[in-house]
Amino acid sequence: MVKVEVTRSVPEGKIMSYRSMGHANYDVHGKDIVCAGVSAVTFGTFNSIEALLKIVPKHTVDHGYLEVTIPEKMESKTSEHVQLLLESMVVMLSTIQESYDDFLTIEQTIHG
C-alpha cells in the first residue's frame, strides 16, 4: 500500500510538507498504475513548484519514498501559488484513492 501523509499548519491549514512512501502492489513492477499515478502526482507537484515558481523545497528521494518540505518564508503571492499546486495534488490523490482505496491511503495531520 502507498501511504501519503500531508502535514498542515495551524491555524491557516496551509500544507507545510508531504510524504509518499511504500508500494501499491496493484500489479507487477512496471505495470502498477496506482504507483505510477501517485508518483506522477507527487513528483509532478514538486517539479511544478520548482519549475513554475522557482522555489526548491527541501526534499528527500529514495526507492518508494518522497518527502517534500515547503519553505516557511516566501512572498505572499508565491505562497498562494504553492498552496494552490499542493491543494491540487491532494485533489488528484483523492481521485486516485476513490478508485483504488485498497492500495492508497492519504493521511492529513495538523502541526503546530
C-alpha positions as a Markdown table, in Angstrom:
| # | Residue | x | y | z |
|---|---|---|---|---|
| 1 | Met | 0.0 | 0.0 | 0.0 |
| 2 | Val | 1.1 | 3.6 | -0.7 |
| 3 | Lys | 0.7 | 6.0 | 2.1 |
| 4 | Val | 0.7 | 9.7 | 1.6 |
| 5 | Glu | 1.0 | 12.0 | 4.6 |
| 6 | Val | 0.1 | 15.7 | 4.3 |
| 7 | Thr | 1.0 | 18.0 | 7.2 |
| 8 | Arg | -0.9 | 21.3 | 7.6 |
| 9 | Ser | -0.2 | 24.3 | 9.8 |
| 10 | Val | -2.4 | 25.8 | 12.5 |
| 11 | Pro | -4.5 | 27.9 | 12.2 |
| 12 | Glu | -4.3 | 28.5 | 8.5 |
| 13 | Gly | -4.4 | 24.9 | 7.3 |
| 14 | Lys | -1.6 | 25.5 | 4.8 |
| 15 | Ile | 0.3 | 22.5 | 3.6 |
| 16 | Met | 3.8 | 22.5 | 5.1 |
| 17 | Ser | 5.0 | 19.2 | 3.9 |
| 18 | Tyr | 4.0 | 15.9 | 2.3 |
| 19 | Arg | 5.5 | 12.4 | 2.2 |
| 20 | Ser | 4.8 | 9.4 | 0.0 |
| 21 | Met | 6.0 | 6.0 | 0.9 |
| 22 | Gly | 5.6 | 2.4 | 0.0 |
| 23 | His | 4.4 | 0.5 | -3.0 |
| 24 | Ala | 0.8 | -0.2 | -4.0 |
| 25 | Asn | 1.4 | -3.7 | -5.2 |
| 26 | Tyr | -1.6 | -3.3 | -7.5 |
| 27 | Asp | 0.3 | -5.1 | -10.3 |
| 28 | Val | 3.9 | -6.1 | -11.1 |
| 29 | His | 6.7 | -3.5 | -11.2 |
| 30 | Gly | 6.3 | -1.5 | -14.4 |
| 31 | Lys | 2.6 | -2.2 | -14.7 |
| 32 | Asp | 1.4 | -0.8 | -11.4 |
| 33 | Ile | -0.9 | 2.1 | -12.4 |
| 34 | Val | -1.5 | 3.1 | -8.8 |
| 35 | Cys | 2.2 | 3.6 | -8.0 |
| 36 | Ala | 2.7 | 5.3 | -11.4 |
| 37 | Gly | -0.3 | 7.6 | -10.7 |
| 38 | Val | 0.8 | 8.5 | -7.2 |
| 39 | Ser | 4.4 | 9.1 | -8.3 |
| 40 | Ala | 3.3 | 11.3 | -11.2 |
| 41 | Val | 1.2 | 13.4 | -9.0 |
| 42 | Thr | 3.6 | 13.8 | -6.1 |
| 43 | Phe | 6.8 | 14.2 | -8.2 |
| 44 | Gly | 4.9 | 16.4 | -10.7 |
| 45 | Thr | 3.8 | 18.7 | -7.9 |
| 46 | Phe | 7.4 | 19.1 | -6.7 |
| 47 | Asn | 8.6 | 19.7 | -10.2 |
| 48 | Ser | 5.9 | 22.2 | -10.9 |
| 49 | Ile | 6.8 | 24.2 | -7.7 |
| 50 | Glu | 10.4 | 24.2 | -8.8 |
| 51 | Ala | 9.9 | 25.0 | -12.5 |
| 52 | Leu | 7.0 | 27.4 | -12.4 |
| 53 | Leu | 7.6 | 29.2 | -9.1 |
| 54 | Lys | 11.4 | 28.9 | -8.9 |
| 55 | Ile | 11.1 | 27.5 | -5.3 |
| 56 | Val | 13.2 | 24.5 | -4.4 |
| 57 | Pro | 11.6 | 22.8 | -1.4 |
| 58 | Lys | 13.7 | 20.7 | 0.8 |
| 59 | His | 13.3 | 17.1 | -0.4 |
| 60 | Thr | 14.4 | 13.5 | 0.1 |
| 61 | Val | 14.0 | 10.9 | -2.6 |
| 62 | Asp | 14.6 | 7.2 | -2.2 |
| 63 | His | 13.1 | 4.0 | -3.7 |
| 64 | Gly | 9.4 | 4.2 | -2.9 |
| 65 | Tyr | 9.9 | 7.3 | -0.8 |
| 66 | Leu | 9.5 | 11.1 | -1.4 |
| 67 | Glu | 9.4 | 13.7 | 1.3 |
| 68 | Val | 8.9 | 17.4 | 0.5 |
| 69 | Thr | 9.0 | 20.3 | 2.9 |
| 70 | Ile | 7.9 | 23.7 | 1.8 |
| 71 | Pro | 10.0 | 26.7 | 2.8 |
| 72 | Glu | 8.4 | 28.8 | 5.5 |
| 73 | Lys | 9.4 | 32.2 | 4.2 |
| 74 | Met | 8.1 | 33.2 | 0.8 |
| 75 | Glu | 6.4 | 36.2 | -0.7 |
| 76 | Ser | 2.7 | 36.1 | -0.1 |
| 77 | Lys | 1.7 | 35.7 | -3.7 |
| 78 | Thr | 4.3 | 32.9 | -4.2 |
| 79 | Ser | 3.0 | 31.2 | -1.1 |
| 80 | Glu | -0.6 | 31.3 | -2.5 |
| 81 | His | 0.6 | 29.7 | -5.8 |
| 82 | Val | 2.5 | 27.0 | -3.9 |
| 83 | Gln | -0.6 | 26.2 | -1.9 |
| 84 | Leu | -2.8 | 26.1 | -5.0 |
| 85 | Leu | -0.4 | 23.5 | -6.5 |
| 86 | Leu | -0.3 | 21.5 | -3.2 |
| 87 | Glu | -4.1 | 21.5 | -2.8 |
| 88 | Ser | -4.4 | 20.4 | -6.4 |
| 89 | Met | -2.1 | 17.5 | -5.5 |
| 90 | Val | -4.4 | 16.5 | -2.7 |
| 91 | Val | -7.4 | 16.5 | -5.0 |
| 92 | Met | -5.6 | 14.4 | -7.6 |
| 93 | Leu | -4.5 | 11.9 | -5.0 |
| 94 | Ser | -8.0 | 11.7 | -3.5 |
| 95 | Thr | -9.4 | 11.0 | -7.0 |
| 96 | Ile | -6.9 | 8.1 | -7.3 |
| 97 | Gln | -7.9 | 6.9 | -3.9 |
| 98 | Glu | -11.6 | 6.8 | -4.8 |
| 99 | Ser | -11.0 | 4.1 | -7.3 |
| 100 | Tyr | -8.1 | 2.3 | -5.6 |
| 101 | Asp | -8.7 | 2.7 | -1.9 |
| 102 | Asp | -7.2 | -0.7 | -1.1 |
| 103 | Phe | -3.9 | 0.5 | -2.5 |
| 104 | Leu | -3.6 | 4.1 | -1.4 |
| 105 | Thr | -4.2 | 5.9 | 1.9 |
| 106 | Ile | -4.0 | 9.6 | 2.5 |
| 107 | Glu | -3.5 | 11.0 | 6.0 |
| 108 | Gln | -3.7 | 14.7 | 6.7 |
| 109 | Thr | -2.4 | 16.0 | 10.0 |
| 110 | Ile | -2.3 | 19.3 | 11.7 |
| 111 | His | 1.0 | 20.5 | 13.1 |
| 112 | Gly | 1.6 | 23.4 | 15.4 |
